[in-house]
């Protein structure tokens, strides 16, 4: 399994933290490692490549009740 650290930038970072803290599906397992005012550092365990991981995280967050209304960036 690959381990990546992905950064989410968002004005309402609490929603990102709530969604990704201990999130798990068939492709990824996530844990929020660090939070500041607009940035969340998320540790991701997955078999996907880094680009596939970022795309997957964007997609699942956009489909959540939080992500559909927020502007965010993933690095």
PDB file of N, CA, C and O in Angstrom:
ATOM      1  N   UNK A   1       0.827  -1.186   0.000  1.00  0.00           N
ATOM      2  CA  UNK A   1       0.000   0.000   0.000  1.00  0.00           C
ATOM      3  C   UNK A   1       0.869   1.247   0.000  1.00  0.00           C
ATOM      4  O   UNK A   1       1.898   1.304   0.674  1.00  0.00           O
ATOM      5  N   UNK A   2       0.446   2.232  -0.758  1.00  0.00           N
ATOM      6  CA  UNK A   2       1.147   3.513  -0.800  1.00  0.00           C
ATOM      7  C   UNK A   2       0.642   4.424   0.314  1.00  0.00           C
ATOM      8  O   UNK A   2      -0.527   4.374   0.695  1.00  0.00           O
ATOM      9  N   UNK A   3       1.536   5.247   0.824  1.00  0.00           N
ATOM     10  CA  UNK A   3       1.194   6.259   1.826  1.00  0.00           C
ATOM     11  C   UNK A   3       1.489   7.628   1.227  1.00  0.00           C
ATOM     12  O   UNK A   3       2.617   7.895   0.813  1.00  0.00           O
ATOM     13  N   UNK A   4       0.480   8.496   1.178  1.00  0.00           N
ATOM     14  CA  UNK A   4       0.644   9.847   0.659  1.00  0.00           C
ATOM     15  C   UNK A   4       0.173  10.848   1.694  1.00  0.00           C
ATOM     16  O   UNK A   4      -0.671  10.546   2.538  1.00  0.00           O
ATOM     17  N   UNK A   5       0.736  12.053   1.614  1.00  0.00           N
ATOM     18  CA  UNK A   5       0.252  13.182   2.404  1.00  0.00           C
ATOM     19  C   UNK A   5      -0.333  14.167   1.411  1.00  0.00           C
ATOM     20  O   UNK A   5       0.374  14.690   0.550  1.00  0.00           O
ATOM     21  N   UNK A   6      -1.622  14.417   1.535  1.00  0.00           N
ATOM     22  CA  UNK A   6      -2.361  15.284   0.623  1.00  0.00           C
ATOM     23  C   UNK A   6      -2.835  16.500   1.409  1.00  0.00           C
ATOM     24  O   UNK A   6      -3.260  16.380   2.557  1.00  0.00           O
ATOM     25  N   UNK A   7      -2.758  17.674   0.780  1.00  0.00           N
ATOM     26  CA  UNK A   7      -3.209  18.895   1.436  1.00  0.00           C
ATOM     27  C   UNK A   7      -4.507  19.385   0.805  1.00  0.00           C
ATOM     28  O   UNK A   7      -4.615  19.504  -0.416  1.00  0.00           O
ATOM     29  N   UNK A   8      -5.479  19.665   1.649  1.00  0.00           N
ATOM     30  CA  UNK A   8      -6.728  20.307   1.241  1.00  0.00           C
ATOM     31  C   UNK A   8      -6.668  21.744   1.714  1.00  0.00           C
ATOM     32  O   UNK A   8      -6.364  22.003   2.879  1.00  0.00           O
ATOM     33  N   UNK A   9      -6.952  22.678   0.826  1.00  0.00           N
ATOM     34  CA  UNK A   9      -7.040  24.086   1.173  1.00  0.00           C
ATOM     35  C   UNK A   9      -8.491  24.505   1.001  1.00  0.00           C
ATOM     36  O   UNK A   9      -9.083  24.315  -0.061  1.00  0.00           O
ATOM     37  N   UNK A  10      -9.058  25.079   2.062  1.00  0.00           N
ATOM     38  CA  UNK A  10     -10.478  25.421   2.045  1.00  0.00           C
ATOM     39  C   UNK A  10     -10.754  26.447   3.142  1.00  0.00           C
ATOM     40  O   UNK A  10     -10.170  26.372   4.223  1.00  0.00           O
ATOM     41  N   UNK A  11     -11.638  27.401   2.866  1.00  0.00           N
ATOM     42  CA  UNK A  11     -11.999  28.403   3.855  1.00  0.00           C
ATOM     43  C   UNK A  11     -12.736  27.816   5.052  1.00  0.00           C
ATOM     44  O   UNK A  11     -12.643  28.349   6.158  1.00  0.00           O
ATOM     45  N   UNK A  12     -13.455  26.744   4.846  1.00  0.00           N
ATOM     46  CA  UNK A  12     -14.203  26.071   5.918  1.00  0.00           C
ATOM     47  C   UNK A  12     -13.545  24.721   6.202  1.00  0.00           C
ATOM     48  O   UNK A  12     -14.138  23.670   5.962  1.00  0.00           O
ATOM     49  N   UNK A  13     -12.331  24.761   6.710  1.00  0.00           N
ATOM     50  CA  UNK A  13     -11.514  23.561   6.858  1.00  0.00           C
ATOM     51  C   UNK A  13     -12.110  22.542   7.827  1.00  0.00           C
ATOM     52  O   UNK A  13     -11.802  21.354   7.728  1.00  0.00           O
ATOM     53  N   UNK A  14     -12.938  22.968   8.739  1.00  0.00           N
ATOM     54  CA  UNK A  14     -13.569  22.047   9.696  1.00  0.00           C
ATOM     55  C   UNK A  14     -14.387  20.974   8.974  1.00  0.00           C
ATOM     56  O   UNK A  14     -14.426  19.824   9.411  1.00  0.00           O
ATOM     57  N   UNK A  15     -15.037  21.347   7.873  1.00  0.00           N
ATOM     58  CA  UNK A  15     -15.821  20.370   7.109  1.00  0.00           C
ATOM     59  C   UNK A  15     -14.914  19.311   6.473  1.00  0.00           C
ATOM     60  O   UNK A  15     -15.273  18.135   6.415  1.00  0.00           O
ATOM     61  N   UNK A  16     -13.743  19.734   6.000  1.00  0.00           N
ATOM     62  CA  UNK A  16     -12.767  18.786   5.439  1.00  0.00           C
ATOM     63  C   UNK A  16     -12.297  17.832   6.534  1.00  0.00           C
ATOM     64  O   UNK A  16     -12.228  16.620   6.331  1.00  0.00           O
ATOM     65  N   UNK A  17     -11.978  18.394   7.688  1.00  0.00           N
ATOM     66  CA  UNK A  17     -11.526  17.564   8.811  1.00  0.00           C
ATOM     67  C   UNK A  17     -12.594  16.553   9.218  1.00  0.00           C
ATOM     68  O   UNK A  17     -12.291  15.376   9.412  1.00  0.00           O
ATOM     69  N   UNK A  18     -13.830  16.999   9.347  1.00  0.00           N
ATOM     70  CA  UNK A  18     -14.917  16.097   9.746  1.00  0.00           C
ATOM     71  C   UNK A  18     -15.115  14.964   8.742  1.00  0.00           C
ATOM     72  O   UNK A  18     -15.358  13.821   9.129  1.00  0.00           O
ATOM     73  N   UNK A  19     -15.011  15.284   7.458  1.00  0.00           N
ATOM     74  CA  UNK A  19     -15.248  14.273   6.434  1.00  0.00           C
ATOM     75  C   UNK A  19     -14.109  13.244   6.365  1.00  0.00           C
ATOM     76  O   UNK A  19     -14.363  12.042   6.295  1.00  0.00           O
ATOM     77  N   UNK A  20     -12.863  13.715   6.385  1.00  0.00           N
ATOM     78  CA  UNK A  20     -11.734  12.815   6.142  1.00  0.00           C
ATOM     79  C   UNK A  20     -11.130  12.182   7.390  1.00  0.00           C
ATOM     80  O   UNK A  20     -10.272  11.307   7.272  1.00  0.00           O
ATOM     81  N   UNK A  21     -11.551  12.598   8.579  1.00  0.00           N
ATOM     82  CA  UNK A  21     -11.024  11.950   9.779  1.00  0.00           C
ATOM     83  C   UNK A  21     -11.538  10.507   9.816  1.00  0.00           C
ATOM     84  O   UNK A  21     -12.736  10.267   9.963  1.00  0.00           O
ATOM     85  N   UNK A  22     -10.625   9.566   9.682  1.00  0.00           N
ATOM     86  CA  UNK A  22     -10.934   8.130   9.694  1.00  0.00           C
ATOM     87  C   UNK A  22     -11.914   7.706   8.596  1.00  0.00           C
ATOM     88  O   UNK A  22     -12.743   6.823   8.815  1.00  0.00           O
ATOM     89  N   UNK A  23     -11.823   8.331   7.418  1.00  0.00           N
ATOM     90  CA  UNK A  23     -12.642   7.934   6.272  1.00  0.00           C
ATOM     91  C   UNK A  23     -12.036   6.682   5.644  1.00  0.00           C
ATOM     92  O   UNK A  23     -10.816   6.521   5.604  1.00  0.00           O
ATOM     93  N   UNK A  24     -12.904   5.801   5.157  1.00  0.00           N
ATOM     94  CA  UNK A  24     -12.435   4.589   4.492  1.00  0.00           C
ATOM     95  C   UNK A  24     -13.444   4.161   3.447  1.00  0.00           C
ATOM     96  O   UNK A  24     -14.650   4.184   3.691  1.00  0.00           O
ATOM     97  N   UNK A  25     -12.948   3.768   2.279  1.00  0.00           N
ATOM     98  CA  UNK A  25     -13.776   3.131   1.262  1.00  0.00           C
ATOM     99  C   UNK A  25     -12.940   2.040   0.599  1.00  0.00           C
ATOM    100  O   UNK A  25     -11.887   1.672   1.119  1.00  0.00           O
ATOM    101  N   UNK A  26     -13.391   1.522  -0.534  1.00  0.00           N
ATOM    102  CA  UNK A  26     -12.682   0.410  -1.171  1.00  0.00           C
ATOM    103  C   UNK A  26     -11.341   0.811  -1.778  1.00  0.00           C
ATOM    104  O   UNK A  26     -10.536  -0.059  -2.110  1.00  0.00           O
ATOM    105  N   UNK A  27     -11.081   2.133  -1.933  1.00  0.00           N
ATOM    106  CA  UNK A  27      -9.847   2.592  -2.564  1.00  0.00           C
ATOM    107  C   UNK A  27      -8.884   3.301  -1.621  1.00  0.00           C
ATOM    108  O   UNK A  27      -7.673   3.246  -1.837  1.00  0.00           O
ATOM    109  N   UNK A  28      -9.386   3.966  -0.583  1.00  0.00           N
ATOM    110  CA  UNK A  28      -8.522   4.760   0.289  1.00  0.00           C
ATOM    111  C   UNK A  28      -8.907   4.625   1.759  1.00  0.00           C
ATOM    112  O   UNK A  28     -10.045   4.308   2.105  1.00  0.00           O
ATOM    113  N   UNK A  29      -7.924   4.876   2.598  1.00  0.00           N
ATOM    114  CA  UNK A  29      -8.111   5.020   4.042  1.00  0.00           C
ATOM    115  C   UNK A  29      -7.435   6.338   4.403  1.00  0.00           C
ATOM    116  O   UNK A  29      -6.265   6.542   4.078  1.00  0.00           O
ATOM    117  N   UNK A  30      -8.160   7.236   5.073  1.00  0.00           N
ATOM    118  CA  UNK A  30      -7.596   8.549   5.376  1.00  0.00           C
ATOM    119  C   UNK A  30      -7.615   8.850   6.871  1.00  0.00           C
ATOM    120  O   UNK A  30      -8.455   8.357   7.624  1.00  0.00           O
ATOM    121  N   UNK A  31      -6.658   9.676   7.263  1.00  0.00           N
ATOM    122  CA  UNK A  31      -6.574  10.199   8.618  1.00  0.00           C
ATOM    123  C   UNK A  31      -6.077  11.634   8.526  1.00  0.00           C
ATOM    124  O   UNK A  31      -5.111  11.914   7.815  1.00  0.00           O
ATOM    125  N   UNK A  32      -6.722  12.533   9.232  1.00  0.00           N
ATOM    126  CA  UNK A  32      -6.281  13.929   9.260  1.00  0.00           C
ATOM    127  C   UNK A  32      -5.120  14.024  10.241  1.00  0.00           C
ATOM    128  O   UNK A  32      -5.253  13.660  11.410  1.00  0.00           O
ATOM    129  N   UNK A  33      -3.977  14.518   9.755  1.00  0.00           N
ATOM    130  CA  UNK A  33      -2.780  14.600  10.580  1.00  0.00           C
ATOM    131  C   UNK A  33      -2.544  15.991  11.148  1.00  0.00           C
ATOM    132  O   UNK A  33      -2.038  16.123  12.263  1.00  0.00           O
ATOM    133  N   UNK A  34      -2.908  17.045  10.390  1.00  0.00           N
ATOM    134  CA  UNK A  34      -2.611  18.403  10.829  1.00  0.00           C
ATOM    135  C   UNK A  34      -3.638  19.360  10.247  1.00  0.00           C
ATOM    136  O   UNK A  34      -4.023  19.250   9.083  1.00  0.00           O
ATOM    137  N   UNK A  35      -4.077  20.301  11.078  1.00  0.00           N
ATOM    138  CA  UNK A  35      -5.064  21.300  10.660  1.00  0.00           C
ATOM    139  C   UNK A  35      -4.533  22.680  11.035  1.00  0.00           C
ATOM    140  O   UNK A  35      -3.993  22.870  12.125  1.00  0.00           O
ATOM    141  N   UNK A  36      -4.691  23.642  10.124  1.00  0.00           N
ATOM    142  CA  UNK A  36      -4.513  25.028  10.518  1.00  0.00           C
ATOM    143  C   UNK A  36      -5.683  25.814   9.944  1.00  0.00           C
ATOM    144  O   UNK A  36      -6.686  25.204   9.572  1.00  0.00           O
ATOM    145  N   UNK A  37      -5.606  27.104   9.858  1.00  0.00           N
ATOM    146  CA  UNK A  37      -6.772  27.921   9.503  1.00  0.00           C
ATOM    147  C   UNK A  37      -7.434  27.538   8.182  1.00  0.00           C
ATOM    148  O   UNK A  37      -8.660  27.458   8.105  1.00  0.00           O
ATOM    149  N   UNK A  38      -6.633  27.302   7.147  1.00  0.00           N
ATOM    150  CA  UNK A  38      -7.238  26.975   5.848  1.00  0.00           C
ATOM    151  C   UNK A  38      -6.655  25.716   5.211  1.00  0.00           C
ATOM    152  O   UNK A  38      -6.959  25.418   4.056  1.00  0.00           O
ATOM    153  N   UNK A  39      -5.836  24.983   5.932  1.00  0.00           N
ATOM    154  CA  UNK A  39      -5.162  23.828   5.342  1.00  0.00           C
ATOM    155  C   UNK A  39      -5.282  22.600   6.231  1.00  0.00           C
ATOM    156  O   UNK A  39      -5.089  22.669   7.445  1.00  0.00           O
ATOM    157  N   UNK A  40      -5.604  21.477   5.602  1.00  0.00           N
ATOM    158  CA  UNK A  40      -5.630  20.187   6.291  1.00  0.00           C
ATOM    159  C   UNK A  40      -4.640  19.255   5.617  1.00  0.00           C
ATOM    160  O   UNK A  40      -4.659  19.105   4.395  1.00  0.00           O
ATOM    161  N   UNK A  41      -3.784  18.634   6.396  1.00  0.00           N
ATOM    162  CA  UNK A  41      -2.876  17.623   5.868  1.00  0.00           C
ATOM    163  C   UNK A  41      -3.475  16.261   6.185  1.00  0.00           C
ATOM    164  O   UNK A  41      -3.723  15.920   7.341  1.00  0.00           O
ATOM    165  N   UNK A  42      -3.699  15.502   5.134  1.00  0.00           N
ATOM    166  CA  UNK A  42      -4.376  14.213   5.262  1.00  0.00           C
ATOM    167  C   UNK A  42      -3.435  13.101   4.832  1.00  0.00           C
ATOM    168  O   UNK A  42      -2.850  13.157   3.750  1.00  0.00           O
ATOM    169  N   UNK A  43      -3.291  12.099   5.676  1.00  0.00           N
ATOM    170  CA  UNK A  43      -2.506  10.916   5.333  1.00  0.00           C
ATOM    171  C   UNK A  43      -3.441   9.929   4.652  1.00  0.00           C
ATOM    172  O   UNK A  43      -4.522   9.629   5.158  1.00  0.00           O
ATOM    173  N   UNK A  44      -3.013   9.430   3.503  1.00  0.00           N
ATOM    174  CA  UNK A  44      -3.842   8.525   2.714  1.00  0.00           C
ATOM    175  C   UNK A  44      -3.086   7.223   2.473  1.00  0.00           C
ATOM    176  O   UNK A  44      -1.938   7.238   2.028  1.00  0.00           O
ATOM    177  N   UNK A  45      -3.724   6.114   2.765  1.00  0.00           N
ATOM    178  CA  UNK A  45      -3.201   4.787   2.438  1.00  0.00           C
ATOM    179  C   UNK A  45      -4.043   4.251   1.292  1.00  0.00           C
ATOM    180  O   UNK A  45      -5.270   4.214   1.375  1.00  0.00           O
ATOM    181  N   UNK A  46      -3.373   3.835   0.219  1.00  0.00           N
ATOM    182  CA  UNK A  46      -4.093   3.407  -0.972  1.00  0.00           C
ATOM    183  C   UNK A  46      -3.193   2.598  -1.895  1.00  0.00           C
ATOM    184  O   UNK A  46      -1.970   2.615  -1.753  1.00  0.00           O
ATOM    185  N   UNK A  47      -3.795   1.898  -2.830  1.00  0.00           N
ATOM    186  CA  UNK A  47      -3.045   1.209  -3.877  1.00  0.00           C
ATOM    187  C   UNK A  47      -2.980   2.071  -5.137  1.00  0.00           C
ATOM    188  O   UNK A  47      -2.296   1.709  -6.095  1.00  0.00           O
ATOM    189  N   UNK A  48      -3.674   3.193  -5.148  1.00  0.00           N
ATOM    190  CA  UNK A  48      -3.715   4.089  -6.295  1.00  0.00           C
ATOM    191  C   UNK A  48      -2.429   4.906  -6.408  1.00  0.00           C
ATOM    192  O   UNK A  48      -1.676   5.029  -5.443  1.00  0.00           O
ATOM    193  N   UNK A  49      -2.186   5.464  -7.598  1.00  0.00           N
ATOM    194  CA  UNK A  49      -1.083   6.410  -7.774  1.00  0.00           C
ATOM    195  C   UNK A  49      -1.478   7.730  -7.118  1.00  0.00           C
ATOM    196  O   UNK A  49      -2.630   7.910  -6.722  1.00  0.00           O
ATOM    197  N   UNK A  50      -0.533   8.646  -7.004  1.00  0.00           N
ATOM    198  CA  UNK A  50      -0.833   9.925  -6.362  1.00  0.00           C
ATOM    199  C   UNK A  50      -1.880  10.709  -7.154  1.00  0.00           C
ATOM    200  O   UNK A  50      -2.773  11.305  -6.553  1.00  0.00           O
ATOM    201  N   UNK A  51      -1.793  10.725  -8.483  1.00  0.00           N
ATOM    202  CA  UNK A  51      -2.788  11.444  -9.291  1.00  0.00           C
ATOM    203  C   UNK A  51      -4.173  10.821  -9.169  1.00  0.00           C
ATOM    204  O   UNK A  51      -5.168  11.536  -9.055  1.00  0.00           O
ATOM    205  N   UNK A  52      -4.243   9.499  -9.191  1.00  0.00           N
ATOM    206  CA  UNK A  52      -5.525   8.817  -9.021  1.00  0.00           C
ATOM    207  C   UNK A  52      -6.089   9.062  -7.622  1.00  0.00           C
ATOM    208  O   UNK A  52      -7.300   9.206  -7.450  1.00  0.00           O
ATOM    209  N   UNK A  53      -5.205   9.108  -6.629  1.00  0.00           N
ATOM    210  CA  UNK A  53      -5.634   9.359  -5.253  1.00  0.00           C
ATOM    211  C   UNK A  53      -6.248  10.749  -5.126  1.00  0.00           C
ATOM    212  O   UNK A  53      -7.322  10.902  -4.546  1.00  0.00           O
ATOM    213  N   UNK A  54      -5.575  11.754  -5.661  1.00  0.00           N
ATOM    214  CA  UNK A  54      -6.092  13.123  -5.593  1.00  0.00           C
ATOM    215  C   UNK A  54      -7.431  13.224  -6.307  1.00  0.00           C
ATOM    216  O   UNK A  54      -8.364  13.834  -5.783  1.00  0.00           O
ATOM    217  N   UNK A  55      -7.541  12.643  -7.482  1.00  0.00           N
ATOM    218  CA  UNK A  55      -8.813  12.668  -8.213  1.00  0.00           C
ATOM    219  C   UNK A  55      -9.921  11.960  -7.437  1.00  0.00           C
ATOM    220  O   UNK A  55     -11.059  12.430  -7.405  1.00  0.00           O
ATOM    221  N   UNK A  56      -9.593  10.845  -6.820  1.00  0.00           N
ATOM    222  CA  UNK A  56     -10.587  10.111  -6.032  1.00  0.00           C
ATOM    223  C   UNK A  56     -11.044  10.932  -4.827  1.00  0.00           C
ATOM    224  O   UNK A  56     -12.241  11.006  -4.546  1.00  0.00           O
ATOM    225  N   UNK A  57     -10.096  11.550  -4.110  1.00  0.00           N
ATOM    226  CA  UNK A  57     -10.451  12.367  -2.954  1.00  0.00           C
ATOM    227  C   UNK A  57     -11.318  13.557  -3.350  1.00  0.00           C
ATOM    228  O   UNK A  57     -12.283  13.884  -2.660  1.00  0.00           O
ATOM    229  N   UNK A  58     -10.975  14.201  -4.457  1.00  0.00           N
ATOM    230  CA  UNK A  58     -11.788  15.320  -4.953  1.00  0.00           C
ATOM    231  C   UNK A  58     -13.213  14.859  -5.247  1.00  0.00           C
ATOM    232  O   UNK A  58     -14.181  15.518  -4.867  1.00  0.00           O
ATOM    233  N   UNK A  59     -13.327  13.737  -5.917  1.00  0.00           N
ATOM    234  CA  UNK A  59     -14.637  13.220  -6.309  1.00  0.00           C
ATOM    235  C   UNK A  59     -15.491  12.875  -5.099  1.00  0.00           C
ATOM    236  O   UNK A  59     -16.657  13.265  -5.036  1.00  0.00           O
ATOM    237  N   UNK A  60     -14.929  12.152  -4.142  1.00  0.00           N
ATOM    238  CA  UNK A  60     -15.749  11.755  -2.992  1.00  0.00           C
ATOM    239  C   UNK A  60     -16.120  12.958  -2.132  1.00  0.00           C
ATOM    240  O   UNK A  60     -17.210  13.004  -1.562  1.00  0.00           O
ATOM    241  N   UNK A  61     -15.202  13.944  -2.037  1.00  0.00           N
ATOM    242  CA  UNK A  61     -15.546  15.119  -1.237  1.00  0.00           C
ATOM    243  C   UNK A  61     -16.607  15.973  -1.932  1.00  0.00           C
ATOM    244  O   UNK A  61     -17.493  16.517  -1.272  1.00  0.00           O
ATOM    245  N   UNK A  62     -16.524  16.093  -3.263  1.00  0.00           N
ATOM    246  CA  UNK A  62     -17.538  16.848  -4.015  1.00  0.00           C
ATOM    247  C   UNK A  62     -18.921  16.216  -3.874  1.00  0.00           C
ATOM    248  O   UNK A  62     -19.930  16.921  -3.880  1.00  0.00           O
ATOM    249  N   UNK A  63     -18.969  14.906  -3.749  1.00  0.00           N
ATOM    250  CA  UNK A  63     -20.241  14.193  -3.632  1.00  0.00           C
ATOM    251  C   UNK A  63     -20.810  14.241  -2.212  1.00  0.00           C
ATOM    252  O   UNK A  63     -21.959  13.860  -1.991  1.00  0.00           O
ATOM    253  N   UNK A  64     -20.016  14.704  -1.261  1.00  0.00           N
ATOM    254  CA  UNK A  64     -20.491  14.787   0.119  1.00  0.00           C
ATOM    255  C   UNK A  64     -21.391  16.005   0.294  1.00  0.00           C
ATOM    256  O   UNK A  64     -21.441  16.884  -0.567  1.00  0.00           O
ATOM    257  N   UNK A  65     -22.092  16.045   1.403  1.00  0.00           N
ATOM    258  CA  UNK A  65     -22.954  17.196   1.680  1.00  0.00           C
ATOM    259  C   UNK A  65     -22.138  18.460   1.893  1.00  0.00           C
ATOM    260  O   UNK A  65     -22.648  19.560   1.679  1.00  0.00           O
ATOM    261  N   UNK A  66     -20.884  18.331   2.310  1.00  0.00           N
ATOM    262  CA  UNK A  66     -20.017  19.490   2.509  1.00  0.00           C
ATOM    263  C   UNK A  66     -19.441  19.996   1.180  1.00  0.00           C
ATOM    264  O   UNK A  66     -19.528  21.183   0.866  1.00  0.00           O
ATOM    265  N   UNK A  67     -18.866  19.096   0.425  1.00  0.00           N
ATOM    266  CA  UNK A  67     -18.090  19.446  -0.758  1.00  0.00           C
ATOM    267  C   UNK A  67     -18.872  20.074  -1.885  1.00  0.00           C
ATOM    268  O   UNK A  67     -18.315  20.835  -2.676  1.00  0.00           O
ATOM    269  N   UNK A  68     -20.137  19.774  -1.972  1.00  0.00           N
ATOM    270  CA  UNK A  68     -20.933  20.330  -3.073  1.00  0.00           C
ATOM    271  C   UNK A  68     -21.109  21.835  -2.952  1.00  0.00           C
ATOM    272  O   UNK A  68     -21.405  22.497  -3.947  1.00  0.00           O
ATOM    273  N   UNK A  69     -20.933  22.393  -1.759  1.00  0.00           N
ATOM    274  CA  UNK A  69     -21.146  23.837  -1.552  1.00  0.00           C
ATOM    275  C   UNK A  69     -19.864  24.609  -1.290  1.00  0.00           C
ATOM    276  O   UNK A  69     -19.909  25.833  -1.165  1.00  0.00           O
ATOM    277  N   UNK A  70     -18.725  23.940  -1.204  1.00  0.00           N
ATOM    278  CA  UNK A  70     -17.474  24.608  -0.843  1.00  0.00           C
ATOM    279  C   UNK A  70     -16.497  24.661  -2.001  1.00  0.00           C
ATOM    280  O   UNK A  70     -16.468  23.771  -2.852  1.00  0.00           O
ATOM    281  N   UNK A  71     -15.690  25.728  -2.021  1.00  0.00           N
ATOM    282  CA  UNK A  71     -14.576  25.819  -2.960  1.00  0.00           C
ATOM    283  C   UNK A  71     -13.349  25.299  -2.227  1.00  0.00           C
ATOM    284  O   UNK A  71     -13.055  25.742  -1.117  1.00  0.00           O
ATOM    285  N   UNK A  72     -12.629  24.359  -2.842  1.00  0.00           N
ATOM    286  CA  UNK A  72     -11.450  23.793  -2.208  1.00  0.00           C
ATOM    287  C   UNK A  72     -10.415  23.432  -3.254  1.00  0.00           C
ATOM    288  O   UNK A  72     -10.734  23.281  -4.434  1.00  0.00           O
ATOM    289  N   UNK A  73      -9.171  23.296  -2.813  1.00  0.00           N
ATOM    290  CA  UNK A  73      -8.056  22.910  -3.671  1.00  0.00           C
ATOM    291  C   UNK A  73      -7.338  21.738  -3.006  1.00  0.00           C
ATOM    292  O   UNK A  73      -7.216  21.678  -1.783  1.00  0.00           O
ATOM    293  N   UNK A  74      -6.870  20.816  -3.832  1.00  0.00           N
ATOM    294  CA  UNK A  74      -6.151  19.647  -3.321  1.00  0.00           C
ATOM    295  C   UNK A  74      -4.761  19.620  -3.938  1.00  0.00           C
ATOM    296  O   UNK A  74      -4.603  19.760  -5.151  1.00  0.00           O
ATOM    297  N   UNK A  75      -3.755  19.438  -3.085  1.00  0.00           N
ATOM    298  CA  UNK A  75      -2.362  19.362  -3.561  1.00  0.00           C
ATOM    299  C   UNK A  75      -1.718  18.090  -3.072  1.00  0.00           C
ATOM    300  O   UNK A  75      -0.549  17.837  -3.364  1.00  0.00           O
TER     301      UNK A  75
END
